[in-house]
Amino acid sequence: MAVVQQFCGKFIIFVPMAKFIIEGGHKLSGTITPQGAKNEALEVISAVLLTGEEITISNVPEILDVKNLIELLQKMGVKVARQAKGVYTFKADEVDTGYIETEEFVQNCAKLRGSVMVVGPLLTRFGHAWFAKPGGDKIGRRRVDTHLDGMVKLGADMQYDASRRAFHLTSDGRLTGRYMLLDEASVTGTANIVMAAVLAKGTTTIYNAACEPYLQQLCKMLNRMGAFIDGVGSNLLRIHGVESLHGTTHRILPDMIEVGSFIGMAAICRSEITIKDVSYYDLGIIPDTFRRLGVRLEQRGDDIYVPAQDSYEIESFLDGSIMTLADAPWPGLTPDLLSVMLVVATQCKGSVLIHQKMFESRLFFVDKLIDMGAQIILCDPHRAVVIGHDHRITLKASRMVSPDIRAGIAMLLAAMSAKGTSTIENIEQIDRGYEDIENRLNALGAHITRA
């Protein structure tokens, strides 16, 4: 319930944030199915702006970030219909080009990290777009240079508007394809450039392109819409521009981050669960990385079975040195799962160095784990050494605040394994990436209450 208080002669509305109350120590069992992939959803939903024909997308995760992006598209004039749970049709045949020039539009984009993905489609189809400094997780500096540099190389004119704190991108005619070598294999940067290039004149070559499964999915969807992209799945993409695109249907992959989170959840709770329909061969190195932490898991068709274990022993490298888990561009380990793996390692046997290379603030949540009794040495903003308890010392219940999506789910896993009752505040961050998470986990035997 909102509370109205008077302060300095003004009335201010305070809206309490939701929180999770978690009774830890319960064993889990049963079957769970991952939601559709958040990161893919933000890309393919933005791509509907590239055509005026109808596009149907299924397995859409109905999470906060995706809902906010869909609401933004509706404000732009895109017709959106929810056909069933997770199934949406989009038709961008009457986009309000006046609205996308307004300050309100820029402010709405600034609140949503995923809004960066509409820039390429708007610029290439309508000749203008605003690139606002995006919101999202508080995990340190996140560069947008790759996006902007790619648009300029395709022929866009860029001006910075200090009053709106946003870049204005314009193009007098069709963008023009060219060769570009990206300074980083940015997933969203590559996706944005690909979407801008599909309607450009000539051929665009992107070297050092990201090649994550979600970007492959975007490229496959665009090809079904009439685009001509080759090299899909590699770091060298060639996009041969076409005059127009048409409608299609698309199904979003299961979310690999949810799959990894559920593996970690089973391990830290020493429980037996089955994760259904995971698209196993799109998980890359994730299963083997959990195996390095001593987690046994089996592929059963397109499912993953995680048996209950009393102990999980962290491997060492062949020369006997301490295991290091580090993020890297695909097919390396996704940075979004390092927080989960760090929490799992606190209850394994042995030690591991967690090296978070991409974001300088993502490891700061370990202070809360240390308060819960975990043995962690935070070396610097990017590295932490975890000395596992092997479940001989159980984590203690605590009160925490979720700083971002991935730290939030890691805190939830820690609370589920801890003795006593924990509280996690600011769970809106968790809601941004995980759909109805408390009810889905309670169905497995967890005791989580939303307050």
C-alpha positions in Angstrom: 0.0 0.0 0.0 1.3 3.4 -0.9 2.0 5.9 1.9 1.5 9.7 1.6 3.7 11.8 3.8 4.4 15.5 4.0 8.0 16.6 3.6 9.2 20.3 3.4 5.7 21.4 2.6 5.2 18.9 -0.2 3.2 15.7 -0.2 5.4 12.7 -1.3 4.1 9.2 -2.2 6.2 6.4 -0.9 5.5 3.0 -2.6 7.0 0.1 -0.6 9.0 -2.4 -2.7 8.0 -6.0 -2.8 10.2 -8.6 -1.0 10.6 -12.3 -0.7 10.5 -14.1 2.7 12.3 -17.4 2.3 12.3 -20.3 4.8 15.5 -22.1 4.0 16.6 -25.7 4.4 13.9 -27.5 2.4 14.6 -30.3 0.0 13.3 -29.9 -3.6 12.0 -32.5 -6.0 10.0 -32.7 -9.2 10.1 -31.2 -12.7 10.4 -27.6 -13.8 10.4 -26.1 -17.3 12.4 -23.0 -18.2 10.8 -19.9 -19.5 11.6 -18.4 -22.9 14.9 -16.6 -23.1 14.7 -13.0 -22.0 17.7 -11.8 -24.1 16.3 -13.3 -27.2 12.9 -11.9 -26.6 14.2 -8.3 -26.4 15.9 -8.8 -29.8 13.2 -10.5 -31.8 10.4 -8.3 -30.4 12.3 -5.2 -31.4 12.7 -6.7 -34.9 8.9 -6.5 -35.5 9.5 -2.8 -36.3 11.3 -3.8 -39.5 8.1 -4.7 -41.4 4.5 -3.6 -41.6 3.3 -7.2 -41.8 2.2 -9.4 -38.9 4.7 -11.4 -36.9 3.7 -14.0 -34.3 6.2 -14.9 -31.5 5.7 -17.8 -29.1 7.4 -18.8 -25.9 7.6 -15.1 -24.9 8.6 -14.8 -21.2 6.0 -12.6 -19.5 8.6 -10.8 -17.3 8.9 -7.2 -16.4 11.6 -6.2 -18.9 9.7 -7.9 -21.8 6.3 -6.4 -20.7 7.9 -2.9 -20.6 9.3 -3.3 -24.1 5.9 -4.5 -25.4 4.3 -1.5 -23.8 6.9 0.8 -25.4 6.0 -0.7 -28.8 2.3 -0.1 -28.2 2.9 3.5 -27.4 4.8 3.7 -30.7 1.6 2.5 -32.5 2.5 -1.1 -32.9 -0.6 -3.4 -32.8 -0.1 -6.1 -30.2 -2.4 -9.0 -29.4 -1.8 -11.6 -26.8 -3.2 -14.8 -28.3 -2.4 -17.1 -25.4 0.1 -17.2 -22.6 3.5 -16.5 -24.1 2.1 -16.1 -27.6 1.9 -12.6 -29.2 1.2 -11.1 -32.6 2.7 -7.8 -33.6 1.9 -5.5 -36.5 4.0 -2.4 -37.1 2.1 -1.0 -40.1 1.1 2.3 -38.5 4.1 3.4 -36.4 3.7 6.9 -35.0 6.9 8.5 -36.3 6.0 11.7 -34.5 5.9 10.0 -31.1 9.4 8.5 -31.5 10.7 12.1 -31.8 9.1 13.2 -28.5 10.8 13.7 -25.2 8.4 11.3 -23.6 9.6 8.5 -25.9 13.2 9.2 -25.0 12.5 9.2 -21.3 10.6 5.8 -21.6 13.6 4.4 -23.5 16.0 5.6 -20.8 14.1 3.5 -18.2 14.6 0.2 -20.1 17.9 -1.4 -21.0 16.2 -3.4 -23.8 15.1 -0.2 -25.5 18.5 0.0 -27.2 17.3 -2.8 -29.5 14.7 -0.6 -31.2 17.3 1.9 -32.5 18.5 -0.2 -35.5 15.0 -1.0 -36.8 13.7 2.5 -36.4 16.8 4.1 -38.1 16.8 1.8 -41.1 13.1 1.8 -41.7 12.1 5.3 -40.8 15.4 7.2 -41.1 15.6 8.5 -37.5 15.9 7.2 -34.0 16.9 8.4 -30.5 19.5 6.5 -28.5 18.9 7.2 -24.9 21.4 6.2 -22.1 19.7 3.0 -21.1 18.6 1.8 -17.7 18.7 -1.7 -16.3 21.0 -3.5 -13.9 23.3 -1.6 -11.6 26.4 -3.7 -12.5 28.8 -1.0 -13.5 29.6 0.7 -16.7 28.1 -0.8 -19.8 29.4 0.6 -23.1 27.2 1.5 -26.0 30.0 2.6 -28.3 29.6 -0.5 -30.5 25.9 0.3 -31.2 26.6 3.9 -32.1 29.8 3.3 -34.1 28.0 0.7 -36.2 25.1 3.0 -37.0 27.5 5.8 -38.1 29.5 3.4 -40.2 26.3 2.5 -42.0 25.8 6.2 -42.9 23.8 7.6 -40.0 24.4 11.2 -38.8 24.7 11.4 -35.0 24.2 14.4 -32.8 24.1 14.5 -29.0 21.3 16.4 -27.3 22.4 17.4 -23.8 18.9 18.3 -22.7 17.6 14.8 -23.4 20.9 13.1 -22.6 20.5 11.1 -25.8 22.0 10.7 -29.2 19.8 11.6 -32.2 20.5 9.4 -35.3 19.2 10.4 -38.7 19.6 9.2 -42.3 18.6 11.1 -45.4 18.1 7.9 -47.4 18.8 4.2 -47.1 21.7 3.2 -45.0 24.7 1.8 -46.9 26.4 -1.5 -46.1 30.1 -1.6 -45.4 32.8 -3.7 -43.7 33.3 -3.2 -40.0 35.5 -4.9 -37.4 33.8 -4.6 -34.0 36.0 -3.6 -31.1 34.1 -6.0 -28.8 31.8 -9.0 -29.6 28.8 -7.2 -28.1 25.6 -9.3 -28.4 23.2 -6.4 -28.3 25.6 -4.3 -30.4 25.8 -7.0 -33.1 22.0 -7.5 -33.0 21.4 -3.8 -33.4 23.8 -3.5 -36.4 22.3 -6.6 -38.0 18.8 -5.2 -37.8 19.9 -1.9 -39.3 21.8 -3.6 -42.1 19.1 -5.9 -43.3 17.3 -2.9 -45.1 20.5 -1.1 -46.0 21.8 -0.8 -49.6 24.6 -3.2 -50.5 26.4 -5.7 -48.2 27.4 -5.2 -44.6 30.2 -7.4 -43.3 30.6 -7.7 -39.5 33.8 -9.3 -38.2 34.2 -10.1 -34.5 30.4 -10.4 -34.4 28.7 -12.0 -31.4 27.5 -15.5 -32.2 25.3 -16.5 -29.1 22.4 -18.8 -29.8 20.0 -15.9 -29.3 21.7 -13.8 -32.0 21.5 -16.9 -34.2 17.8 -17.0 -33.5 17.4 -13.4 -34.5 19.3 -13.9 -37.8 17.2 -17.0 -38.6 14.0 -15.1 -37.9 15.2 -12.2 -40.2 16.0 -14.7 -42.9 12.5 -16.1 -42.8 11.3 -12.5 -43.1 13.2 -12.2 -46.4 16.6 -11.0 -45.2 19.8 -12.4 -46.6 22.3 -13.1 -43.8 25.0 -15.7 -44.1 27.7 -16.8 -41.6 25.0 -17.3 -38.9 26.7 -19.0 -35.9 30.1 -17.6 -36.7 31.8 -14.4 -35.8 31.8 -13.3 -39.4 28.4 -12.2 -40.7 27.5 -10.9 -44.1 24.2 -9.1 -44.5 23.0 -8.4 -48.0 20.5 -5.6 -47.8 17.0 -6.1 -49.2 14.2 -3.6 -50.1 11.7 -4.9 -47.6 10.8 -7.7 -45.2 7.6 -9.6 -44.6 5.9 -11.3 -41.7 6.8 -14.7 -40.1 6.3 -16.9 -37.0 9.1 -17.5 -34.5 9.6 -19.5 -31.3 12.0 -18.3 -28.6 14.5 -20.7 -27.2 14.4 -21.7 -23.5 16.4 -19.4 -21.3 19.8 -20.8 -20.7 20.2 -18.6 -17.6 17.1 -20.1 -16.0 18.4 -23.6 -16.9 21.7 -22.9 -15.2 19.9 -21.3 -12.2 17.9 -24.4 -11.7 21.0 -26.7 -11.9 22.6 -24.5 -9.2 19.4 -24.5 -7.1 19.3 -28.3 -7.1 23.0 -28.5 -6.2 22.9 -26.0 -3.3 19.8 -27.6 -1.9 21.2 -31.2 -2.4 18.0 -32.0 -4.3 16.9 -34.1 -7.2 15.1 -32.3 -10.0 14.4 -32.6 -13.7 14.6 -29.6 -16.0 12.4 -30.1 -19.1 12.9 -29.0 -22.7 16.2 -27.1 -22.3 17.4 -27.1 -25.9 20.5 -28.9 -24.6 22.8 -28.3 -27.6 22.2 -24.5 -27.2 23.5 -24.5 -23.7 27.1 -24.6 -24.8 29.6 -25.0 -22.0 27.1 -24.5 -19.2 26.6 -28.2 -18.2 30.3 -29.0 -18.3 31.0 -25.9 -16.1 28.7 -27.2 -13.4 30.3 -30.6 -13.7 33.6 -28.8 -12.8 32.0 -27.8 -9.5 31.2 -31.5 -8.9 27.6 -31.4 -9.9 26.5 -34.6 -11.6 23.9 -34.1 -14.3 22.5 -36.2 -17.1 21.1 -35.4 -20.5 17.9 -37.3 -21.0 16.7 -36.4 -24.5 16.2 -32.7 -24.3 15.9 -32.7 -20.5 18.5 -32.4 -17.8 18.3 -34.7 -14.7 20.1 -33.5 -11.6 20.4 -36.2 -8.9 20.7 -35.4 -5.2 24.3 -35.5 -3.9 25.6 -35.3 -0.3 28.8 -33.7 -1.5 30.1 -31.7 -4.5 33.9 -31.6 -5.1 35.4 -28.8 -7.2 37.9 -30.1 -9.8 41.4 -28.7 -10.1 43.2 -28.1 -13.3 45.4 -30.9 -14.6 48.6 -29.3 -13.1 46.9 -29.2 -9.7 46.2 -25.4 -9.7 43.0 -23.9 -8.4 40.0 -24.0 -10.7 39.1 -20.7 -12.4 35.7 -20.0 -13.8 35.6 -16.9 -16.0 33.1 -15.4 -18.4 33.9 -15.1 -22.1 32.1 -14.4 -25.4 30.2 -17.3 -26.8 31.0 -20.2 -26.9 32.6 -19.3 -23.6 30.7 -19.1 -20.3 28.0 -16.5 -20.1 28.6 -13.8 -17.4 25.0 -14.0 -16.3 25.6 -17.4 -14.6 28.8 -16.6 -12.6 26.7 -15.2 -9.6 24.8 -18.5 -9.4 28.0 -20.6 -9.7 29.7 -18.5 -7.0 26.8 -19.3 -4.6 26.9 -23.0 -5.4 30.7 -23.1 -4.8 30.2 -21.8 -1.2 28.8 -25.3 -0.3 31.1 -27.4 -2.5 34.3 -29.1 -1.4 37.4 -27.2 -2.5 38.2 -23.7 -3.8 37.6 -21.8 -7.0 38.5 -18.4 -8.4 35.5 -16.6 -10.0 36.7 -14.1 -12.5 33.9 -11.8 -13.7 35.7 -9.9 -16.6 32.8 -8.0 -18.2 31.2 -6.0 -15.4 33.0 -4.4 -12.5 30.2 -4.3 -10.0 28.6 -7.7 -10.3 30.6 -9.3 -7.5 29.9 -6.7 -4.8 26.8 -8.8 -3.6 29.3 -11.3 -2.1 29.4 -9.1 1.1 25.9 -10.4 1.8 27.1 -14.0 1.3 30.0 -13.4 3.7 27.5 -12.1 6.3 25.6 -15.4 5.8 28.8 -17.3 6.7 30.3 -18.0 3.3 34.1 -18.0 3.0 34.9 -15.6 0.1 37.8 -13.4 -0.5 36.9 -10.5 -2.8 40.2 -9.8 -4.5 39.0 -6.8 -6.6 35.8 -5.8 -8.5 36.3 -8.6 -10.9 37.7 -11.6 -8.9 36.6 -13.5 -5.9 38.1 -16.7 -4.3 35.5 -19.1 -2.8 36.5 -21.6 -0.2 33.7 -24.2 -0.1 32.1 -25.4 3.2 31.2 -28.8 1.7 27.8 -28.4 3.6 29.6 -28.8 6.9 28.7 -25.2 7.8 25.3 -24.1 6.6 24.7 -20.6 5.4 22.8 -18.4 8.0 19.6 -16.6 7.2 20.0 -12.9 6.4 18.3 -9.8 5.2 19.4 -8.7 1.7 18.6 -6.3 -1.1 18.8 -7.4 -4.7 21.0 -5.1 -6.8 20.4 -6.7 -10.2 18.7 -9.7 -11.8 21.5 -12.2 -11.5 22.7 -11.3 -8.0 19.0 -11.5 -7.0 18.5 -15.0 -8.1 21.9 -16.0 -6.6 20.7 -14.5 -3.2 17.5 -16.5 -3.6 19.4 -19.7 -4.0 21.6 -18.9 -1.0 18.5 -18.2 1.1 16.9 -21.5 0.1 19.9 -23.4 1.4 20.3 -21.3 4.6 19.1 -22.1 8.1 16.3 -19.9 9.2 14.2 -17.3 7.4 15.7 -14.8 5.1 14.3 -11.7 3.4 15.3 -10.3 0.0 14.1 -6.8 -0.8 13.9 -5.0 -4.2 12.7 -8.2 -5.8 11.4 -6.2 -8.8 15.0 -6.8 -10.0 14.4 -10.5 -10.0 10.9 -10.1 -11.6 12.7 -8.4 -14.5 14.2 -11.7 -15.5 12.3 -14.5 -13.9 8.6 -15.2 -14.4 6.5 -16.2 -11.4 9.6 -17.6 -9.8 8.3 -18.1 -6.3 5.3 -20.2 -7.3 7.4 -22.3 -9.7 10.0 -23.0 -7.0 7.3 -23.6 -4.3 5.9 -26.3 -6.6 9.2 -28.1 -6.1 9.1 -27.8 -2.4 10.6 -24.4 -1.7 9.0 -22.1 0.9 9.0 -18.6 -0.6 6.4 -15.9 0.2 6.0 -12.6 -1.7 5.3 -9.8 0.7 
